[in-house]
Amino acid sequence: MKKIILSITAFILIAFTIASCGSKNDPKEVALNYLNALKSLDYEGAKKFSTPETGKMLDMLSSFSSMMPDSMKEQAKKIKIEIKEAKEDGDKCVVKFVSSDKPEAEEVLNMVKKDGKWLVNMGKDDMQGAGGGMEEGGAPAGGDSTMVEEPMTGKDSVKVDAAQ
């Protein structure tokens, strides 16, 4: 009887150890946990998978999310994330992923390994991609821009009457 109890306890302990170590060392899993927390607007949860610099960005996003309409918050929670690949290079990793709201646009998360744990590392420049909703050049993600700059045609587009 003691052997059975000891065997079960050892099995549970080994399973727990493997499960806890695996989540810290797999950049794909960390990225997925981070992105799922982010899409659920769980910024404190996302901070668990990020560097302190990224945490500051998440604090900023958190303050903006309070202005977001409830309908947009519900839509964000329905987004599905698919990790495409993770390319490790020493203590750095680039994770490529797509989301169900923009399946044609592959996005990138930069990660770093600190103290044996993979963490999402987003700086101000990275806000254009994951979580920032912006594409290169500052246009809103998806290519739909509300501001349109029309080309100059040689005619004055604005007439100024200095006499008035």
N, C-alpha and C positions, 0 to 999 in steps of 0.2 A: 504494500500500500504506500509506503514511504517512497519507493522508487517511482511510482506513478505520479505522485504529487510533486516530487523533485523534478521529474521529466517535464511535466506540464509547466512548472514554474520556469525552468530553464528555457523551454521553447518560447514562452511568452516574453521572457527577458531578451532573448536573441532576436525575436521578431520586432520587438519595440526598438532595439538598438539599430537594426538594419533600416527600419522605417524612418527613424529620426535622422540618421546619417545620410540617407539617400536624398532627402528633401533639401539638405543644405549643400550638397555637392553637385546637383544637377541643374545647370543653368536654364534648361528648358522648363523644368518644373517651377523654379523660382520666378521666371518670367511670366509663366501662365498664372501663378498665384498673384503676382503683382498686377497684371493686366485685368484679371477678374475682380480684384479689389477696387481697382481704379474705375472700371466700368460700372461697378455697383456704388460708386461714389463713397467708398469706404477708404478715405484717405489715411486714417490711422492704421488700418490693416495693411495698406500699400506701403506705409513707412517701414513695416517689419521686414520688407524685402528690398529696401533701398538704402543708399548711402545718406549721410547727413545732408549733403548738398541737395540731393533729390528730395529729401524730407522738407527742405525749405520751399522747393517748388510745389510740393504737394500742399503745404500750408497755404500758399498763394492760390492754388486751384480750389482749395476748400472754401476760401473766402468768396471766390467768384461763383461757386456752385450754389450758394444761397440765393443768388439772383436768377438762377435757372428756373424756368417754368416746370411745374410738376410733370407735365406731359413729356418734356424732353428727358427728365430724370427717369421716367418709366421706360422710354424708348432705349435709353442708354443701358438699362439693366437687361434688356433682351438681346443685346449684341453678343455674338459668339466669337471667341478668339481661337485661331488655329495657329500653332507654332509650326513654321515651315522647316527651319534649320537653326542650328547653333554652331558657330565657328569659334572654337577656343584657340587662343594664342597666348599661352602662359597664364598670367593672372587677369587677362582680358578676354571678353567674349562678346560677339555680335550675334544677337538673336533676331531672326527674321520671322515676321508673322503677318497674318491677314485677319481682318475682322469682317463679320457678316454684313456690316453696313457699307463696307468698301472692299469687296472681295477681289477687285482687280488691282488694288493698290497695296503692294507689299511695303510694310513698315519695319523699322529697325529699332531695337533696344540695345543700348550699350550697357555692358555689365562688367564689374570688376570683382576679383576674389580677394576678400579681406578676412583674415583670421580663419581661413578654410571655408568661408561661406561666400556664395555668389550673391551679389547685390546689384540692383539696377542703379546705374550711374547716369543721371540726366542733368546736364547743365542748361544754362539759358539757351544755348544754341540748339539743344536737342528738343526743346519744347515744340518745334515745328512738326515733329513726327508724333510718336506715341503720346497720347494724352493732351497734346497741344492743339490739335484740330487745325493745324496749318500745314500747308505744303511749301515747298521751296519758293522763295520770292515773296512770302507773306500773304499769299492768297488763301482764302479759306479752303479747307480740305474739300475735295470733290470738284474743284475747279469752278464752282459757281461763285462769282464775285458780284457784290451788290454795287460796287463802284466801277464804272466803265469810263475809261479815258479814251476820248475820240481823237483820232489823228487830226492834225492841223491840215487844212486844205488850201491854205494860202489866203483865205478870206479871214477877216477879223471875226472871231467867234464871239467876242464881247466888245461892244462899242462903248467907248468912254467919251463923254462930253465934258471936257474940262471947263467949259464956259458956265456951266450951271452952278 
